[in-house]
Amino acid sequence: MLYIGSHVGFNKNSQLLGSLEEALSYNANTFMFYTGAPQNTMRYPIDDKLTQEAYDKMQELGILLDKVIVHAPYIINLANPVEEKHRFAVNFLSEEVKRCEKLGITKMVLHPGSHVGCGIDNGIKNIVDGLNEIMKNNQSVCILLETMAGKGSEVGSNFEEIKRIIDGVEKKELIGVCMDTCHMHDAGYDLNDFDKVLNDFDKIVGLSYVKCIHINDSKNICGARRDRHENIGKGYIGLENLLNVIYHKKLDNITKILETPYINDVAPYKEEIALIRKNAR
């Protein structure tokens, strides 16, 4: 089953219901959203009435809540070695987990973080320590580590680093991975041979950890370590390679999310989803 959607908005007045309606306008059957602005800590209470209205509509249309994804804010950096900043990241991510639980969302994508000069080993230790502290709260939300492009001091641009974080997490049932096609390409993984990439990931990390895939083309050549998303089929990855990812038999039933750029200030998701469905394998 193809579960395909995109990033959508989540605003104060319509919340989860509004996110759902935006996704439906793109003919999507799943979606991803932030529970508030990704670049600040401003948050408003979750409206249970709007959440229930969204549930009712999803049930009517056969859209599965378990396939819907929340993305953690960019300002969370668990790898930061500065105690005050690390503490902020742990506390804020804990609050985001609680918001997911109130919404009934079971999966949240997280950028592992940037070590900002303390080194990859210390950065990974900080991430692991933060995740283990958060997970002691008996949460029900699985945190998905996103594969990163490797710009600056990002942690998680190779499968080995993702594996090291997972190895350090005590509650393995609460950790997973979100593959990002643009990030993997920019990090140096050749998606022209996606079977090899997937086999390598399986040997190093394990395919059972993959719970979400971000489908993005890239403005950069393979290995550029830049992280600049491009519209589907318009970049260096190309439509054929992205279709191989989307329809790969080993990734069936996993949520796929578009994060491609707006075109002339208009979301391209309806057209891109139609293109993907038109080329079903």
C-alpha positions as a LaTeX table, in Angstrom:
\begin{tabular}{lrrr}
\hline
Residue & $x$ (\AA) & $y$ (\AA) & $z$ (\AA) \\
\hline
Met1 & 0.00 & 0.00 & 0.00 \\
Leu2 & 1.31 & 3.46 & $-0.92$ \\
Tyr3 & 1.02 & 5.98 & 1.91 \\
Ile4 & 2.03 & 9.26 & 0.31 \\
Gly5 & 1.66 & 12.79 & 1.62 \\
Ser6 & 3.56 & 15.97 & 2.30 \\
His7 & 4.43 & 18.51 & 4.92 \\
Val8 & 1.29 & 20.50 & 5.81 \\
Gly9 & 0.46 & 23.36 & 8.15 \\
Phe10 & $-0.89$ & 23.17 & 11.70 \\
Asn11 & $-2.42$ & 26.40 & 12.94 \\
Lys12 & $-4.16$ & 27.57 & 16.08 \\
Asn13 & $-7.68$ & 27.76 & 14.69 \\
Ser14 & $-7.95$ & 24.43 & 12.84 \\
Gln15 & $-5.08$ & 22.31 & 14.21 \\
Leu16 & $-5.15$ & 18.61 & 13.25 \\
Leu17 & $-8.41$ & 19.05 & 11.31 \\
Gly18 & $-6.83$ & 21.78 & 9.22 \\
Ser19 & $-3.74$ & 19.67 & 8.60 \\
Leu20 & $-5.93$ & 16.83 & 7.40 \\
Glu21 & $-7.96$ & 19.07 & 5.11 \\
Glu22 & $-4.80$ & 20.50 & 3.54 \\
Ala23 & $-3.50$ & 16.97 & 2.94 \\
Leu24 & $-6.80$ & 15.99 & 1.34 \\
Ser25 & $-6.54$ & 18.97 & $-1.02$ \\
Tyr26 & $-3.35$ & 17.37 & $-2.37$ \\
Asn27 & $-5.09$ & 13.99 & $-2.76$ \\
Ala28 & $-2.73$ & 12.62 & $-0.10$ \\
Asn29 & $-3.57$ & 9.75 & 2.23 \\
Thr30 & $-1.16$ & 10.78 & 4.98 \\
Phe31 & 0.77 & 13.90 & 6.06 \\
Met32 & 3.44 & 15.41 & 8.32 \\
Phe33 & 3.33 & 18.59 & 10.39 \\
Tyr34 & 4.98 & 20.59 & 13.18 \\
Thr35 & 2.85 & 21.11 & 16.28 \\
Gly36 & 3.99 & 24.74 & 16.26 \\
Ala37 & 6.56 & 26.95 & 14.54 \\
Pro38 & 9.77 & 24.91 & 14.03 \\
Gln39 & 12.02 & 27.86 & 14.84 \\
Asn40 & 10.58 & 28.99 & 18.19 \\
Thr41 & 8.99 & 27.70 & 21.40 \\
Met42 & 5.59 & 29.38 & 21.02 \\
Arg43 & 2.89 & 26.73 & 21.45 \\
Tyr44 & $-0.85$ & 26.87 & 22.04 \\
Pro45 & $-3.03$ & 24.25 & 23.74 \\
Ile46 & $-4.26$ & 21.28 & 21.75 \\
Asp47 & $-8.01$ & 21.56 & 21.11 \\
Asp48 & $-9.54$ & 18.12 & 21.78 \\
Lys49 & $-12.69$ & 19.00 & 19.85 \\
Leu50 & $-10.74$ & 19.73 & 16.67 \\
Thr51 & $-8.69$ & 16.59 & 17.20 \\
Gln52 & $-11.83$ & 14.48 & 17.47 \\
Glu53 & $-13.30$ & 16.06 & 14.34 \\
Ala54 & $-10.10$ & 15.12 & 12.53 \\
Tyr55 & $-10.31$ & 11.56 & 13.87 \\
Asp56 & $-13.91$ & 11.24 & 12.69 \\
Lys57 & $-13.06$ & 12.46 & 9.20 \\
Met58 & $-10.00$ & 10.23 & 8.97 \\
Gln59 & $-12.03$ & 7.19 & 9.97 \\
Glu60 & $-14.67$ & 8.05 & 7.39 \\
Leu61 & $-12.03$ & 8.31 & 4.66 \\
Gly62 & $-9.89$ & 5.38 & 5.76 \\
Ile63 & $-6.84$ & 7.49 & 6.63 \\
Leu64 & $-4.72$ & 5.86 & 9.32 \\
Leu65 & $-3.59$ & 8.01 & 12.25 \\
Asp66 & $-0.64$ & 5.64 & 12.77 \\
Lys67 & 0.75 & 6.73 & 9.37 \\
Val68 & 0.68 & 10.44 & 10.25 \\
Ile69 & 4.02 & 11.98 & 11.28 \\
Val70 & 5.05 & 14.93 & 13.45 \\
His71 & 8.40 & 16.64 & 12.84 \\
Ala72 & 10.30 & 17.95 & 15.86 \\
Pro73 & 11.35 & 21.63 & 15.74 \\
Tyr74 & 14.70 & 22.53 & 14.17 \\
Ile75 & 15.80 & 24.39 & 17.29 \\
Ile76 & 16.16 & 21.14 & 19.24 \\
Asn77 & 19.83 & 20.07 & 19.31 \\
Leu78 & 20.42 & 17.15 & 21.63 \\
Ala79 & 24.08 & 16.97 & 20.53 \\
Asn80 & 24.92 & 20.41 & 21.94 \\
Pro81 & 27.64 & 20.17 & 24.61 \\
Val82 & 26.62 & 23.38 & 26.40 \\
Glu83 & 24.65 & 22.22 & 29.45 \\
Glu84 & 22.06 & 25.00 & 29.28 \\
Lys85 & 21.38 & 24.39 & 25.58 \\
His86 & 21.33 & 20.62 & 25.97 \\
Arg87 & 18.88 & 20.95 & 28.87 \\
Phe88 & 16.65 & 23.20 & 26.74 \\
Ala89 & 16.66 & 20.58 & 23.96 \\
Val90 & 15.73 & 17.75 & 26.32 \\
Asn91 & 12.95 & 19.74 & 27.99 \\
Phe92 & 11.47 & 21.08 & 24.76 \\
Leu93 & 11.55 & 17.67 & 23.04 \\
Ser94 & 9.82 & 16.18 & 26.10 \\
Glu95 & 7.04 & 18.74 & 25.69 \\
Glu96 & 6.73 & 17.96 & 21.98 \\
Val97 & 6.38 & 14.28 & 22.84 \\
Lys98 & 3.52 & 15.15 & 25.20 \\
Arg99 & 1.81 & 17.17 & 22.45 \\
Cys100 & 2.12 & 14.21 & 20.08 \\
Glu101 & 0.56 & 11.94 & 22.67 \\
Lys102 & $-2.34$ & 14.33 & 23.17 \\
Leu103 & $-2.89$ & 14.30 & 19.41 \\
Gly104 & $-2.59$ & 10.51 & 19.23 \\
Ile105 & 0.49 & 10.69 & 16.97 \\
Thr106 & 2.87 & 7.76 & 17.43 \\
Lys107 & 5.89 & 8.85 & 15.35 \\
Met108 & 8.01 & 12.01 & 15.50 \\
Val109 & 10.95 & 12.74 & 13.19 \\
Leu110 & 14.00 & 14.33 & 14.84 \\
His111 & 17.20 & 15.77 & 13.38 \\
Pro112 & 19.83 & 14.06 & 15.57 \\
Gly113 & 21.69 & 17.35 & 16.09 \\
Ser114 & 25.00 & 19.09 & 15.50 \\
His115 & 28.00 & 18.62 & 17.77 \\
Val116 & 29.10 & 22.27 & 17.22 \\
Gly117 & 32.77 & 21.48 & 17.74 \\
Cys118 & 32.76 & 18.99 & 20.59 \\
Gly119 & 33.37 & 16.08 & 18.18 \\
Ile120 & 31.26 & 13.27 & 16.82 \\
Asp121 & 31.80 & 10.96 & 19.80 \\
Asn122 & 30.71 & 13.55 & 22.34 \\
Gly123 & 27.85 & 14.62 & 20.11 \\
Ile124 & 26.52 & 11.06 & 19.89 \\
Lys125 & 26.87 & 10.63 & 23.65 \\
Asn126 & 24.87 & 13.82 & 24.23 \\
Ile127 & 22.12 & 12.64 & 21.87 \\
Val128 & 21.93 & 9.23 & 23.52 \\
Asp129 & 21.85 & 10.73 & 27.01 \\
Gly130 & 19.07 & 13.11 & 26.00 \\
Leu131 & 16.96 & 10.43 & 24.34 \\
Asn132 & 17.31 & 8.07 & 27.28 \\
Glu133 & 16.24 & 10.78 & 29.69 \\
Ile134 & 13.19 & 11.66 & 27.60 \\
Met135 & 12.18 & 8.03 & 27.17 \\
Lys136 & 12.13 & 7.40 & 30.92 \\
Asn137 & 8.75 & 9.17 & 30.98 \\
Asn138 & 6.98 & 6.04 & 29.68 \\
Gln139 & 6.12 & 7.77 & 26.43 \\
Ser140 & 4.30 & 6.07 & 23.58 \\
Val141 & 5.88 & 8.13 & 20.79 \\
Cys142 & 8.60 & 6.56 & 18.65 \\
Ile143 & 11.36 & 9.07 & 17.83 \\
Leu144 & 12.69 & 8.69 & 14.28 \\
Leu145 & 16.28 & 9.80 & 13.69 \\
Glu146 & 16.49 & 11.51 & 10.31 \\
Thr147 & 19.40 & 10.70 & 8.01 \\
Met148 & 21.26 & 13.97 & 7.51 \\
Ala149 & 23.19 & 15.55 & 4.61 \\
Gly150 & 26.38 & 16.16 & 6.61 \\
Lys151 & 26.61 & 19.93 & 6.43 \\
Gly152 & 28.59 & 21.64 & 9.18 \\
Ser153 & 28.87 & 19.45 & 12.28 \\
Glu154 & 25.67 & 17.46 & 11.73 \\
Val155 & 25.49 & 14.06 & 13.36 \\
Gly156 & 23.79 & 11.23 & 11.48 \\
Ser157 & 24.98 & 11.71 & 7.90 \\
Asn158 & 26.11 & 8.11 & 7.69 \\
Phe159 & 24.44 & 4.88 & 8.73 \\
Glu160 & 27.18 & 4.06 & 11.21 \\
Glu161 & 26.42 & 7.17 & 13.26 \\
Ile162 & 22.69 & 6.39 & 13.23 \\
Lys163 & 23.55 & 2.86 & 14.42 \\
Arg164 & 25.70 & 4.18 & 17.28 \\
Ile165 & 22.83 & 6.34 & 18.53 \\
Ile166 & 20.35 & 3.47 & 18.35 \\
Asp167 & 22.81 & 1.17 & 20.14 \\
Gly168 & 22.94 & 3.62 & 23.03 \\
Val169 & 19.16 & 4.00 & 23.39 \\
Glu170 & 17.81 & 1.80 & 26.16 \\
Lys171 & 14.21 & 1.52 & 24.93 \\
Lys172 & 14.71 & 0.23 & 21.39 \\
Glu173 & 10.94 & 0.10 & 20.81 \\
Leu174 & 10.87 & 3.91 & 21.02 \\
Ile175 & 13.57 & 4.62 & 18.42 \\
Gly176 & 13.43 & 4.43 & 14.63 \\
Val177 & 14.77 & 6.05 & 11.46 \\
Cys178 & 13.43 & 8.46 & 8.86 \\
Met179 & 15.35 & 8.18 & 5.60 \\
Asp180 & 15.59 & 11.39 & 3.57 \\
Thr181 & 16.46 & 10.88 & $-0.10$ \\
Cys182 & 17.99 & 14.35 & $-0.57$ \\
His183 & 20.03 & 14.03 & 2.61 \\
Met184 & 21.33 & 10.54 & 1.74 \\
His185 & 22.25 & 11.70 & $-1.78$ \\
Asp186 & 23.98 & 14.82 & $-0.46$ \\
Ala187 & 25.79 & 12.73 & 2.16 \\
Gly188 & 27.28 & 10.60 & $-0.61$ \\
Tyr189 & 24.93 & 7.61 & $-0.95$ \\
Asp190 & 24.37 & 6.82 & $-4.63$ \\
Leu191 & 20.63 & 6.37 & $-5.16$ \\
Asn192 & 21.32 & 5.14 & $-8.70$ \\
Asp193 & 21.95 & 1.85 & $-6.90$ \\
Phe194 & 19.30 & 2.05 & $-4.20$ \\
Asp195 & 19.32 & $-1.71$ & $-3.64$ \\
Lys196 & 22.92 & $-1.42$ & $-2.45$ \\
Val197 & 22.08 & 1.56 & $-0.23$ \\
Leu198 & 19.20 & $-0.36$ & 1.29 \\
Asn199 & 21.28 & $-3.50$ & 1.77 \\
Asp200 & 24.04 & $-1.50$ & 3.45 \\
Phe201 & 21.51 & 0.14 & 5.74 \\
Asp202 & 20.03 & $-3.25$ & 6.60 \\
Lys203 & 23.44 & $-4.69$ & 7.48 \\
Ile204 & 24.49 & $-1.68$ & 9.56 \\
Val205 & 21.23 & $-0.53$ & 11.19 \\
Gly206 & 18.39 & $-2.87$ & 10.21 \\
Leu207 & 15.44 & $-2.16$ & 7.91 \\
Ser208 & 12.99 & $-2.79$ & 10.74 \\
Tyr209 & 13.94 & 0.62 & 12.16 \\
Val210 & 12.74 & 2.53 & 9.05 \\
Lys211 & 9.33 & 4.07 & 9.88 \\
Cys212 & 9.19 & 7.05 & 7.49 \\
Ile213 & 10.85 & 8.28 & 4.29 \\
His214 & 11.19 & 11.88 & 3.15 \\
Ile215 & 10.98 & 11.97 & $-0.64$ \\
Asn216 & 12.95 & 14.91 & $-2.02$ \\
Asp217 & 15.07 & 15.52 & $-5.08$ \\
Ser218 & 18.33 & 17.45 & $-4.63$ \\
Lys219 & 19.79 & 20.61 & $-6.12$ \\
Asn220 & 23.29 & 19.22 & $-5.51$ \\
Ile221 & 25.58 & 16.55 & $-6.89$ \\
Cys222 & 25.98 & 13.36 & $-4.86$ \\
Gly223 & 28.22 & 13.94 & $-1.84$ \\
Ala224 & 27.91 & 17.75 & $-1.83$ \\
Arg225 & 26.87 & 17.74 & 1.87 \\
Arg226 & 24.67 & 20.78 & 1.25 \\
Asp227 & 21.02 & 19.80 & 1.96 \\
Arg228 & 19.08 & 21.73 & $-0.67$ \\
His229 & 15.80 & 20.09 & $-1.64$ \\
Glu230 & 14.50 & 20.13 & $-5.21$ \\
Asn231 & 11.15 & 19.24 & $-6.74$ \\
Ile232 & 10.49 & 15.67 & $-7.80$ \\
Gly233 & 12.37 & 14.81 & $-11.00$ \\
Lys234 & 13.97 & 18.25 & $-11.27$ \\
Gly235 & 17.24 & 17.55 & $-9.46$ \\
Tyr236 & 20.31 & 15.34 & $-9.45$ \\
Ile237 & 18.50 & 12.29 & $-8.02$ \\
Gly238 & 15.85 & 12.17 & $-10.75$ \\
Leu239 & 12.33 & 10.84 & $-11.04$ \\
Glu240 & 13.28 & 7.24 & $-11.84$ \\
Asn241 & 15.48 & 6.86 & $-8.77$ \\
Leu242 & 12.87 & 8.45 & $-6.52$ \\
Leu243 & 10.20 & 6.10 & $-7.89$ \\
Asn244 & 12.51 & 3.18 & $-7.09$ \\
Val245 & 12.58 & 4.37 & $-3.49$ \\
Ile246 & 8.84 & 5.05 & $-3.25$ \\
Tyr247 & 7.78 & 1.73 & $-4.73$ \\
His248 & 10.55 & $-0.48$ & $-3.37$ \\
Lys249 & 8.99 & $-3.73$ & $-2.16$ \\
Lys250 & 11.03 & $-3.66$ & 1.06 \\
Leu251 & 9.58 & $-0.24$ & 1.93 \\
Asp252 & 5.94 & $-1.00$ & 1.26 \\
Asn253 & 3.45 & 0.39 & 3.80 \\
Ile254 & 6.00 & 2.90 & 5.14 \\
Thr255 & 4.86 & 6.53 & 5.16 \\
Lys256 & 6.44 & 8.63 & 2.40 \\
Ile257 & 6.46 & 12.43 & 2.83 \\
Leu258 & 7.28 & 15.15 & 0.29 \\
Glu259 & 9.21 & 18.20 & 1.52 \\
Thr260 & 9.88 & 19.75 & $-1.87$ \\
Pro261 & 10.08 & 23.53 & $-2.43$ \\
Tyr262 & 7.07 & 25.67 & $-3.26$ \\
Ile263 & 6.90 & 26.85 & $-6.88$ \\
Asn264 & 6.01 & 30.54 & $-7.22$ \\
Asp265 & 4.79 & 30.44 & $-3.60$ \\
Val266 & 2.41 & 27.56 & $-4.39$ \\
Ala267 & 2.69 & 24.06 & $-2.89$ \\
Pro268 & 3.53 & 21.53 & $-5.65$ \\
Tyr269 & 2.29 & 18.51 & $-3.69$ \\
Lys270 & $-0.93$ & 17.77 & $-5.54$ \\
Glu271 & 0.90 & 17.62 & $-8.87$ \\
Glu272 & 3.85 & 15.67 & $-7.46$ \\
Ile273 & 1.60 & 13.11 & $-5.76$ \\
Ala274 & $-0.31$ & 12.71 & $-9.03$ \\
Leu275 & 2.99 & 12.20 & $-10.88$ \\
Ile276 & 4.06 & 9.55 & $-8.38$ \\
Arg277 & 0.75 & 7.69 & $-8.62$ \\
Lys278 & 0.76 & 7.91 & $-12.41$ \\
Asn279 & 4.09 & 6.07 & $-12.42$ \\
Ala280 & 3.07 & 3.33 & $-9.98$ \\
Arg281 & 5.21 & 0.20 & $-10.10$ \\
\hline
\end{tabular}
